[in-house]
Amino acid sequence: MTAPDSLPLHALAEDNLASASPDLLRAMVKTFADALMSAEADALCNAEYGQVSEERV
């Protein structure tokens, strides 16, 4: 048996994000989008950022 959540995380996050400034939300979305695009580029190139290989040059 598991214990119920002690904190309503969804409600807590919703309240904090609703009262946050647009600049914070914009920065969070930008960071998330950058991470997704970087991961996709790494997967397409079969290499992490900055990794050098003679095969891809």
RODO-651386 format. One record per atom (N, C-alpha, C, O, CB): residue number from 1; residue in three letters; chain; atom name; x, y, z. Coordinates in steps of 0.001 Angstrom, whole numbers, padded with zeros to 6 digits. Glycine has a CB too. Layout:
N
  resi  resn  chain  name       px       py       pz
   NUM   ALA      A    CA        X        Y        Z
...
***
This chain:
57
  resi  resn  chain  name       px       py       pz
     1   MET      A     N   000847  -001168   000000
     1   MET      A    CA   000000   000000   000000
     1   MET      A     C   000897   001236   000000
     1   MET      A     O   001892   001289   000723
     1   MET      A    CB  -000966  -000005   001220
     2   THR      A     N   000542   002220  -000807
     2   THR      A    CA   001320   003447  -000867
     2   THR      A     C   000579   004564  -000162
     2   THR      A     O  -000650   004575  -000091
     2   THR      A    CB   001620   003833  -002319
     3   ALA      A     N   001337   005484   000346
     3   ALA      A    CA   000750   006638   001022
     3   ALA      A     C   000300   007653  -000019
     3   ALA      A     O   000934   007784  -001067
     3   ALA      A    CB   001759   007277   002014
     4   PRO      A     N  -000775   008369   000251
     4   PRO      A    CA  -001197   009412  -000686
     4   PRO      A     C  -000164   010538  -000700
     4   PRO      A     O   000601   010708   000249
     4   PRO      A    CB  -002601   009964  -000306
     5   ASP      A     N  -000157   011289  -001776
     5   ASP      A    CA   000783   012406  -001873
     5   ASP      A     C   000583   013360  -000702
     5   ASP      A     O  -000543   013750  -000393
     5   ASP      A    CB   000609   013155  -003213
     6   SER      A     N   001673   013727  -000060
     6   SER      A    CA   001567   014636   001077
     6   SER      A     C   001409   016080   000615
     6   SER      A     O   000874   016913   001348
     6   SER      A    CB   002794   014504   001979
     7   LEU      A     N   001871   016379  -000596
     7   LEU      A    CA   001720   017711  -001166
     7   LEU      A     C   000964   017607  -002483
     7   LEU      A     O   001266   016738  -003301
     7   LEU      A    CB   003101   018389  -001374
     8   PRO      A     N   000007   018460  -002693
     8   PRO      A    CA  -000658   018474  -004002
     8   PRO      A     C   000247   019196  -005007
     8   PRO      A     O   000081   020392  -005244
     8   PRO      A    CB  -002068   019171  -003914
     9   LEU      A     N   001194   018476  -005591
     9   LEU      A    CA   002214   019095  -006439
     9   LEU      A     C   001617   019817  -007636
     9   LEU      A     O   002091   020888  -008016
     9   LEU      A    CB   003193   018049  -006918
    10   HIS      A     N   000589   019246  -008229
    10   HIS      A    CA  -000025   019893  -009392
    10   HIS      A     C  -000576   021266  -009007
    10   HIS      A     O  -000331   022251  -009703
    10   HIS      A    CB  -001152   019006  -009977
    11   ALA      A     N  -001302   021331  -007924
    11   ALA      A    CA  -001887   022596  -007480
    11   ALA      A     C  -000801   023581  -007063
    11   ALA      A     O  -000897   024775  -007347
    11   ALA      A    CB  -002861   022360  -006317
    12   LEU      A     N   000221   023086  -006397
    12   LEU      A    CA   001323   023950  -005973
    12   LEU      A     C   002042   024543  -007177
    12   LEU      A     O   002315   025743  -007205
    12   LEU      A    CB   002314   023168  -005101
    13   ALA      A     N   002349   023718  -008169
    13   ALA      A    CA   003027   024200  -009371
    13   ALA      A     C   002137   025172  -010135
    13   ALA      A     O   002609   026195  -010632
    13   ALA      A    CB   003427   023023  -010275
    14   GLU      A     N   000864   024857  -010227
    14   GLU      A    CA  -000070   025726  -010945
    14   GLU      A     C  -000150   027100  -010288
    14   GLU      A     O  -000142   028115  -010984
    14   GLU      A    CB  -001466   025085  -011001
    15   ASP      A     N  -000225   027146  -008975
    15   ASP      A    CA  -000287   028425  -008257
    15   ASP      A     C   000990   029229  -008459
    15   ASP      A     O   000934   030435  -008699
    15   ASP      A    CB  -000526   028190  -006759
    16   ASN      A     N   002140   028569  -008365
    16   ASN      A    CA   003412   029274  -008521
    16   ASN      A     C   003600   029783  -009940
    16   ASN      A     O   004068   030905  -010134
    16   ASN      A    CB   004570   028363  -008142
    17   LEU      A     N   003245   028985  -010930
    17   LEU      A    CA   003397   029423  -012312
    17   LEU      A     C   002407   030524  -012666
    17   LEU      A     O   002731   031415  -013450
    17   LEU      A    CB   003222   028247  -013257
    18   ALA      A     N   001216   030476  -012103
    18   ALA      A    CA   000218   031506  -012382
    18   ALA      A     C   000655   032862  -011839
    18   ALA      A     O   000332   033897  -012422
    18   ALA      A    CB  -001132   031113  -011784
    19   SER      A     N   001381   032863  -010738
    19   SER      A    CA   001811   034125  -010147
    19   SER      A     C   003209   034542  -010603
    19   SER      A     O   003689   035604  -010204
    19   SER      A    CB   001779   034021  -008641
    20   ALA      A     N   003864   033738  -011421
    20   ALA      A    CA   005220   034044  -011884
    20   ALA      A     C   005177   035097  -012989
    20   ALA      A     O   004158   035290  -013651
    20   ALA      A    CB   005926   032766  -012389
    21   SER      A     N   006296   035760  -013165
    21   SER      A    CA   006369   036780  -014204
    21   SER      A     C   006465   036125  -015577
    21   SER      A     O   006934   034993  -015692
    21   SER      A    CB   007571   037714  -013966
    22   PRO      A     N   006028   036823  -016611
    22   PRO      A    CA   006139   036281  -017971
    22   PRO      A     C   007591   036004  -018367
    22   PRO      A     O   007856   035093  -019151
    22   PRO      A    CB   005512   037248  -018970
    23   ASP      A     N   008526   036784  -017830
    23   ASP      A    CA   009935   036562  -018148
    23   ASP      A     C   010413   035209  -017636
    23   ASP      A     O   011191   034535  -018311
    23   ASP      A    CB   010794   037676  -017555
    24   LEU      A     N   009960   034806  -016463
    24   LEU      A    CA   010332   033501  -015920
    24   LEU      A     C   009765   032388  -016785
    24   LEU      A     O   010466   031431  -017116
    24   LEU      A    CB   009841   033353  -014472
    25   LEU      A     N   008506   032513  -017147
    25   LEU      A    CA   007874   031492  -017992
    25   LEU      A     C   008562   031416  -019351
    25   LEU      A     O   008785   030324  -019873
    25   LEU      A    CB   006373   031792  -018174
    26   ARG      A     N   008896   032563  -019921
    26   ARG      A    CA   009587   032598  -021208
    26   ARG      A     C   010942   031916  -021101
    26   ARG      A     O   011327   031164  -021997
    26   ARG      A    CB   009757   034047  -021694
    27   ALA      A     N   011662   032164  -020031
    27   ALA      A    CA   012975   031546  -019834
    27   ALA      A     C   012848   030036  -019656
    27   ALA      A     O   013677   029281  -020163
    27   ALA      A    CB   013680   032162  -018618
    28   MET      A     N   011826   029596  -018945
    28   MET      A    CA   011624   028159  -018745
    28   MET      A     C   011305   027461  -020067
    28   MET      A     O   011836   026388  -020351
    28   MET      A    CB   010495   027912  -017732
    29   VAL      A     N   010438   028073  -020868
    29   VAL      A    CA   010088   027486  -022166
    29   VAL      A     C   011302   027463  -023079
    29   VAL      A     O   011520   026483  -023792
    29   VAL      A    CB   008938   028270  -022830
    30   LYS      A     N   012100   028535  -023069
    30   LYS      A    CA   013303   028593  -023904
    30   LYS      A     C   014289   027502  -023504
    30   LYS      A     O   014850   026830  -024370
    30   LYS      A    CB   013971   029975  -023797
    31   THR      A     N   014505   027320  -022219
    31   THR      A    CA   015425   026287  -021739
    31   THR      A     C   014944   024904  -022149
    31   THR      A     O   015739   024071  -022584
    31   THR      A    CB   015575   026362  -020213
    32   PHE      A     N   013654   024658  -022015
    32   PHE      A    CA   013085   023363  -022386
    32   PHE      A     C   013214   023126  -023890
    32   PHE      A     O   013594   022034  -024313
    32   PHE      A    CB   011608   023281  -021960
    33   ALA      A     N   012900   024138  -024699
    33   ALA      A    CA   012995   024002  -026155
    33   ALA      A     C   014441   023789  -026586
    33   ALA      A     O   014709   022963  -027459
    33   ALA      A    CB   012415   025244  -026852
    34   ASP      A     N   015375   024521  -025986
    34   ASP      A    CA   016796   024345  -026309
    34   ASP      A     C   017266   022932  -025992
    34   ASP      A     O   018006   022331  -026772
    34   ASP      A    CB   017648   025361  -025542
    35   ALA      A     N   016840   022402  -024856
    35   ALA      A    CA   017240   021046  -024469
    35   ALA      A     C   016672   020009  -025439
    35   ALA      A     O   017362   019059  -025807
    35   ALA      A    CB   016774   020737  -023036
    36   LEU      A     N   015413   020192  -025852
    36   LEU      A    CA   014806   019266  -026808
    36   LEU      A     C   015506   019317  -028160
    36   LEU      A     O   015788   018276  -028752
    36   LEU      A    CB   013323   019580  -026979
    37   MET      A     N   015789   020525  -028653
    37   MET      A    CA   016453   020650  -029951
    37   MET      A     C   017868   020107  -029906
    37   MET      A     O   018328   019493  -030869
    37   MET      A    CB   016474   022103  -030399
    38   SER      A     N   018561   020325  -028803
    38   SER      A    CA   019916   019803  -028656
    38   SER      A     C   019916   018282  -028640
    38   SER      A     O   020765   017652  -029270
    38   SER      A    CB   020562   020342  -027381
    39   ALA      A     N   018977   017697  -027927
    39   ALA      A    CA   018889   016237  -027872
    39   ALA      A     C   018560   015662  -029244
    39   ALA      A     O   019095   014622  -029629
    39   ALA      A    CB   017831   015798  -026849
    40   GLU      A     N   017683   016336  -029982
    40   GLU      A    CA   017335   015858  -031322
    40   GLU      A     C   018530   015962  -032262
    40   GLU      A     O   018782   015043  -033042
    40   GLU      A    CB   016149   016654  -031886
    41   ALA      A     N   019270   017071  -032199
    41   ALA      A    CA   020456   017229  -033043
    41   ALA      A     C   021514   016189  -032691
    41   ALA      A     O   022149   015626  -033584
    41   ALA      A    CB   021037   018646  -032895
    42   ASP      A     N   021710   015929  -031408
    42   ASP      A    CA   022670   014900  -030981
    42   ASP      A     C   022286   013539  -031544
    42   ASP      A     O   023146   012780  -031991
    42   ASP      A    CB   022748   014831  -029442
    43   ALA      A     N   020997   013233  -031522
    43   ALA      A    CA   020531   011937  -032028
    43   ALA      A     C   020720   011838  -033538
    43   ALA      A     O   021115   010790  -034048
    43   ALA      A    CB   019052   011721  -031667
    44   LEU      A     N   020440   012920  -034252
    44   LEU      A    CA   020593   012899  -035709
    44   LEU      A     C   022052   012786  -036135
    44   LEU      A     O   022365   012149  -037141
    44   LEU      A    CB   019981   014149  -036314
    45   CYS      A     N   022942   013407  -035366
    45   CYS      A    CA   024373   013389  -035704
    45   CYS      A     C   025100   012192  -035105
    45   CYS      A     O   026262   011945  -035427
    45   CYS      A    CB   025035   014669  -035228
    46   ASN      A     N   024428   011456  -034247
    46   ASN      A    CA   025060   010351  -033514
    46   ASN      A     C   026279   010818  -032723
    46   ASN      A     O   027274   010101  -032625
    46   ASN      A    CB   025470   009243  -034483
    47   ALA      A     N   026197   012006  -032167
    47   ALA      A    CA   027288   012554  -031361
    47   ALA      A     C   026743   013650  -030465
    47   ALA      A     O   025764   014318  -030797
    47   ALA      A    CB   028430   013098  -032258
    48   GLU      A     N   027392   013822  -029325
    48   GLU      A    CA   027021   014911  -028434
    48   GLU      A     C   027649   016206  -028921
    48   GLU      A     O   028545   016191  -029765
    48   GLU      A    CB   027451   014610  -026987
    49   TYR      A     N   027175   017326  -028386
    49   TYR      A    CA   027686   018637  -028761
    49   TYR      A     C   029187   018714  -028504
    49   TYR      A     O   029651   018381  -027413
    49   TYR      A    CB   026952   019744  -027991
    50   GLY      A     N   029938   019148  -029497
    50   GLY      A    CA   031379   019326  -029356
    50   GLY      A     C   032199   018074  -029579
    50   GLY      A     O   033428   018139  -029557
    50   GLY      A    CB   031676   019848  -028020
    51   GLN      A     N   031562   016941  -029793
    51   GLN      A    CA   032286   015691  -030011
    51   GLN      A     C   032766   015645  -031463
    51   GLN      A     O   031965   015772  -032390
    51   GLN      A    CB   031386   014454  -029680
    52   VAL      A     N   034071   015464  -031655
    52   VAL      A    CA   034684   015473  -032982
    52   VAL      A     C   034900   014049  -033463
    52   VAL      A     O   035286   013166  -032696
    52   VAL      A    CB   036019   016245  -032967
    53   SER      A     N   034641   013842  -034762
    53   SER      A    CA   034868   012533  -035363
    53   SER      A     C   035259   012729  -036822
    53   SER      A     O   034697   013585  -037505
    53   SER      A    CB   033604   011627  -035240
    54   GLU      A     N   036207   011951  -037297
    54   GLU      A    CA   036631   012036  -038692
    54   GLU      A     C   035510   011618  -039641
    54   GLU      A     O   035463   012083  -040779
    54   GLU      A    CB   037864   011165  -038923
    55   GLU      A     N   034618   010756  -039193
    55   GLU      A    CA   033526   010282  -040037
    55   GLU      A     C   032541   011390  -040396
    55   GLU      A     O   031931   011343  -041465
    55   GLU      A    CB   032793   009157  -039345
    56   ARG      A     N   032374   012387  -039526
    56   ARG      A    CA   031384   013438  -039755
    56   ARG      A     C   031988   014714  -040293
    56   ARG      A     O   031252   015670  -040540
    56   ARG      A    CB   030654   013736  -038488
    57   VAL      A     N   033283   014775  -040484
    57   VAL      A    CA   033920   016022  -040939
    57   VAL      A     C   033847   016135  -042428
    57   VAL      A     O   034328   017115  -042997
    57   VAL      A    CB   035373   016098  -040489
***
